[in-house]
Amino acid sequence: MVSSLAWSFVFLGLASSVHAACPGAPAPAYPYRVAAGWSATPVLGNLSRPRGIVVDTKGNLLVLERGKGITGHKVDENGCIKSSKIVVEDPNLNHGIDVHPSGKSIVASTPDLAYQWDYDADDLEATDRRTLITSMLGPGHNTRTLHISRKSPDYLVVSVGSGSNIDEGAFQAVAGRAQIRSFDTRNLGAEGSTFTDGNAGKVLGFGMRNSVGIAEDREGTIHSIDNSVDDAYRVNVVTGQVLDIHNDNPAEKVYALGQANNANESFFGGAPYCYTVYDPAPITDLSLQPGDYFALQPNSSFNDAWCSANAARPSLILPPHTAPLDMKFGVKGDNNLYIGLHGSWNRETTIGYKVIVVAGEYSGGKWVPSGGITTGSSDLLTNQNEASCGTGCFRPVGLAFDEDGEKLYVSSDTSGEVFLLKRGSGAFGGFKNHPPSSVMTVVIALPALMWALSQAL
């Protein structure tokens, strides 16, 4: 017989998964929590590894699905899905997607190419595909993030990651790896231009190990968020001992790169020689603070002093191995930065697997974190227990706000989902998604409910 406690657990789980959801929405793949002051529900499920997402000028949601292409989804006034269709059928598209501010074209990427289509938002149709950027294929990281500048819409920002964990080519801007370029699309060739074509594209930043997330603040400054090195070590300059420091170093980090139409071509992010301290304690041969640069293996050419003098200081650091894959700045009066963390694999205890919020402000013509480089974050959407995510969790990839900033969509590739987050407790049909206290509410997924029931019987 089922105990009263088990029945209470099942009842609460059903209330969370039924009343908080949009009509016809799927049950969540994993239990999740959402911060007080927000409501959340899955709106799409059973997708093919959804990666980049964007809301077009008519409020439709576009999702790049790996192995499939681009799907388009009409939404109602609550942000719930009304209808869906395939906009572009191309299994080679694997990550990047954006909509031109005019709403009349879209771009998307494969590991080698960036394309543009004419786009009709009313009918969710894309036609007349054209090649914009070529010759991006290489070893290592294969995502190619695309961002059309809102301030300078003729410019397309493209990010290419490193060819390996520690890629010597990252130090050479001409190599076309571990860097971000801004392309004046008016100067592209008729059949597209190569990624390293200096006449069409200028370097916004090089030595960027894997800056998957690209965002533009309301002043037009382009920011990137970098995934730092795995298996980090430090060669002690006194003893020569090789120290394993990978668990809590180096930091993931945000850079302010400048305007898309004014690339300075000299912004160096540090890779492959220089990395940013998160926890100074394991580095015992010198005194460092969080945010300082250090060299993995100091030598006469590339050492700690050289790194401090030559690598650009990030504006914000985040915990190591959290794998930030996207970020978006708040809309209108919202000065926060929203970051999706895909989650760790190179750490003893898993970390990340959530969406976080960093408070900020605008100063000197760009967004800056309110507390400096070590500004903390608050959790917005999390798994029930990120420390156990090695056995399965949703993993945030893409983020997309609607026009007024009241609705935030979040894709999760491993679980095949897109979540909708809305400001306000009880935003979905009067269901109170949060208790009066600041404690987060656990939303129980169907698999967890069935497990609980089986244990009680």
N, C-alpha and C positions, 0 to 999 in steps of 0.2 A: 504494500500500500504506500502511496506517495505521502510523505510527511507534509505538515502544514507549512514548514519553512520552504520546502521544495516547491509547493504550489504557489507560495508568495513570490518566489523567484521567477517562476514561469509567468505569472500574471504580470509582474513588472516588466519582464522582457517583452511580452506581447504588446503591452501598452506602448513601450518605447518604439518598437519596430513597426507597429501598425499606424498609430495616430500621428507619429512624427513624420510619416512618409508622404510623398506626393502620390496621387492616384496612380495605381499601377506600377509604382516604383519597386525595384527589387529589394529583397532583404540584404542587409550588409553581409559581406563575406566574413568579417571579423568584428568582435566587439570594439566599440570606439567610445571616446569621450569628447565632449565639446565644451568650451569655456562658458562660464556664466555670462549672460548677455547676448548669446548667440544660440541659434538652433541649427541642426544639421540633419541631412538625410541623403542616402544614395538616390540618384535620379536615373542613372544608367548602370547596367550590369552586363556581364557576359560579353564584354568588348574584347577586341584583339589587341592586347597590350597597349592601351591608350597612353600616349606620351604628351606632346604639345597640345594645348587647347587655347581657343581664343573666342571672344564674343564679337560678332560683327556689328556693323552700324545699325542693323535692324533688330538687334537683341538675340539673334540666333546663336547657338553654340556650335562651333566647329571643333571636331576632335580628330587628331591624327592617330590612326590605329595601325600599329606595325603589322605587316603582312596583309593589309587590306587596303588602306588608302585614307581618304578624308571622308568622315561622315558628318552630316549636317542635321541639326536638331532644332525644330521650332519649339519655343517655350511659351507658357502662359504668363499672366501677370505675376504669379507667385514664383516664377523661375522653374516650374515643373515642365517636363517634356510632354509636348502634344503629339509630335510626329517626327519621324526620322527618315533619312534617305542617304544613299551614297552620293557624295559630291564628286569625288575623284577616286577612281579605282586604279590603284597602283601599289602593289605589295612591296615595292622597293622604298617607298617613303618610310622614314624611320624616326623622325623626331620633330624637326623645326617646322613651325607654321606661324603665319601672321596675316593680318588683313590690312590693306592700305587704308589710311584715315578717310579717304574718299568713299570707301566701301565698294569700289568698282574692280578691285583685283585682290588676289590672294597669292601668297608664296608658301612654298614647302620644300623640304630637303630630303635627299637621299645621302648616303655617306660620301658620294662623289659630286653631286649636282644640286644646284638650287634652281627651282622652276618658278614661273609666274603664270597665272591664268587670269583671264577676264572673269569677273564674278558677278552674278545676279543674286543678291541677298533675298529678294522676294521669292524666287523660285528655287533657291539653293542649287544653282547650277554654275559650273566652272567650265570654260571653253577656251580654245586657242592657247594651248600650252606653249610657253617660250622658255628657253634656257637662259638663265642669267649668269650663273657662276659654274665653272667647271674645274676639274683637276683637284678635287679635295680628298680623293680616296687615298688612304694610307694605312699603316699598321696602327694598332692601339685603339684609342677612343674614336668611336665612329659617329657620334651625334654631331650635327651641324645646326646650331641654334641660329635662327633668323629673327631679326627685329627691324621693322620699318620705322624710322624716326618719326615721331609725331610732330616735332618742331620743324624738322627738315625732311619732308616726305619723299624727296628724291633720293634719299640716302638709305641704303640697306646695310645693316650691321650683321656680320657673319662671324661666328666663333668656330674654330677648329681646335680640338684637343691635342694633347701630346701623342707621340707615336709609341711610347712605352712609359713605364712608371717613372723612370729617370731618363729623360730624352735629351741627349746632347744638342739636338737640333733646336730645342726650345730657345737657346741663347742666340740663334741666328734668325733675324727677322726675315731674311730671304728664303728660309727653309719652308715657310708656309705651315708650320706646325706649332701648337701651343700658343696660339695668338688669335687676336680679334682684329678684323679689318672692317672699314667702312667704305662702301662702294657708292659712288655717284652713278646712279642707274642711267643717267643721260649719256654717260661715257662708255657704257658697255658695248661690246661688239655685237654684230648682228646675230651671231651664233653663240653669244655669251662670251665672257672673259674668264681667264684662269684666275684662281684665288690669289696668286702671287703677281698678277698684272699691276704694276705700280701706277700705270696711267689711269686705271679705273678704280683701284682700291688703295686706301692708305691705312697704315697700321695704327690702330687705336691702342693696342697693347701687345707686347710679346713677352715670352717667359711666363705665360699664363698656363699653368699645367693643364687644367681642364675646366675652363670657365663655361659651364653649361648654361647657367642662368644669366640672362641679359635683361635689363630693365632700364627705362628712361623716366627720370623724375619730371615733375611738372615744369621745371625750369629748362628742360631739354638736355640735362647731363645724362650721359650713358654710364651705367654702373654694371659691373660684372660680379659674379660670385663664384669663387674658385674652389675646386676640389683638390686638396693638397696631396702630397706624396704618401704612399703606403709603405709599411715596413721601415719606418724612419729609424735611423741610428745616429750616433754621435761619436766621432773619434776624438777622445780626450786629448787636448793639446799638450797636457803635461805628461801623462803616462802612456799615451798611444793606445789605450784600451778602447775597444769598440763597445759602446753602450747601446743596448736596446731601449729606445725611448718612444716606440711607436704607439703605445697604448694611449698616451695623452698628449702627443705631439705629432706633427705640427698642426697649427690651427687651420681650419677652413676660413676664408676671408672674402670681404667685399671690397672692391676697388671703385673709385670714382674716376672714369677714364676721360671725361671731357665731352664736348659736343660732337655729334656725328659728322657735321660738315666742317670740322676744324681739327682733324687728327694731328697730333704733334709728332707721331712716328718714333718717339723715343721713350715711351712709357714701358718700363721693364718691371715685370711682376716677380722676378727672382728665380724662377725655375731655369735650369735644373740644379743650380748651386745653392740658392738661398731660400730658407723657409722661415716661417713665423712661429714664435714661441706661443704655446697655449699654457702649458704648465712648466715653469722653470725648474722645478725640483729635480727631475732626472738629469738635467744638464749641470754637472757638478764642477766643471773646470773653469767656469766664469759666472759672473753675476748678471742675470738677465731678468727682464720683466715681461709679462704677457704683451705681445705685440712687437717685441724686438725681433730682429732678424738673427739667424745663426746659420752657419754652414754645416752640412752633414760631415764633411771631411775637409777641414781647413788645410789650406796649403799656401804657398807664397803668392799665388795668383788670386785665389778665391777663398777668402777667409771671412770671419765675422765682421771685421772692420770694413772690408770691401763691400760686403752685403749691405751693411747699414748705410754706406755712402751711395750705393748705386741702385738698390732695389726700392721701388716706390712703396711708401708706407700705406698699408690698407686703412680704410676708414672704420672697419669693424672686423672683429675676429669671432669665430664660432667654434664649438667643440670639435676636435678631430674626428674624422671618419663619419660624420653625420651625413655627408654626401648631399649638399644642397644642389638641386637641379632646376629650380626656378625661383623667382622672386618678383613681387609686384608692389609698387608704391600705392598707398591709399589714394582714393579718389576725392577730389574737391577739398574739403577741409580736413580730411584724414591724413595726418602726417606720419603715420606708421609705415613700416616696411614689413611685408608679409613674405615668408620664406618657406618653401617646401623642402623637407629633409627626407631623402630617399632611404637613409638608414645605413648603418655600418655593416661591414663584413670582416674588417681587419682589426678587431678589438675583442678583448676577452669578454666584456659584457656589452651586448648590443646597445646602440644608442641612436637616436634620431627617429625615423619612422613617424613623422608628425609635421604639422604646420605650426610655425611659431610667428610671433609678432615682436618687432623691435621698435621701440618708441624713437621718434626722430623729430627734426625740425629743419627749416630751410635757412641756410646761412651762406653768404658769399656766392649766391647764385646756384646753389645745389643742396641736395638733401645731405644731412649729417646725422649720425646717431646722437641722441640727446645726452648720453653719458660718456661720449668719447669711444675710443677703440674697443674698450671692454664692456660696453653697454650690454646689459643682460636682456633676456627675452622672456616672453610669457607664452604658454602653450595655448593654441587655439583649437586644433583638432589632433587628437592623439589616439594611438592604440591603447588598449586597456592596460598593458604592461610592456613598455618598450624593452625592458631588460630580458624578456623572453621571446623577442621577435625573431630569433634564429629559427624558431619552429613554425613561423608563419604570421604575417601581419599585412595590412595594407601598406603601400609604399608610395607616398606622394611624389608626383612628377611635375605636372603642369598646373599653373594657377591662372585664373582669368576672372576679373571683375566685370560686372555689367556697367552700363554707362553711369549710373548714379552711385555706384560703390556700395550698394546695400546687399548685393548678392555676390558671393565668391564661389566659383566652381573649382574643384580640385580633382585631378585625375590620379589614378593609382594603377600602374601598369601590371603588377604581379597579380592583383585581384580582379582586374578587368572592370574597374568601376570608375564612375564620376560622382563625386559628392557635391551637394549644394549646401552652402552655409549662408545663413541669413542673420542679419542683425536683429536682436530682440528675442527674449525668451518667449516661447509659445508662438513663434512666427509661422508655424504650420498648423492651420486649422484650429487654433485655440489650445492646442496641446501644450502644457507647461513642461518644457524640456529641461528646466533647471529648478532645483529647490531654492528656497529663499536665501540659503547660505551661499558662500562662494565655492562650495565643493562642486566639482564637476559631476555630471550625470553619466553613468555608464549606459550605453545603448547596447542591448544584448542581441547578437546576431543569431539567426536561426540555428546554425550548427551548435552554438553554445547552449541554446535552449534544449535541443535534442539530447545533448550530452547530460545535462542536469536531470532531465526526465529519466533517462536510462539509469542513472546512478540511484535515483530515488525508488525506482520500481523493484 
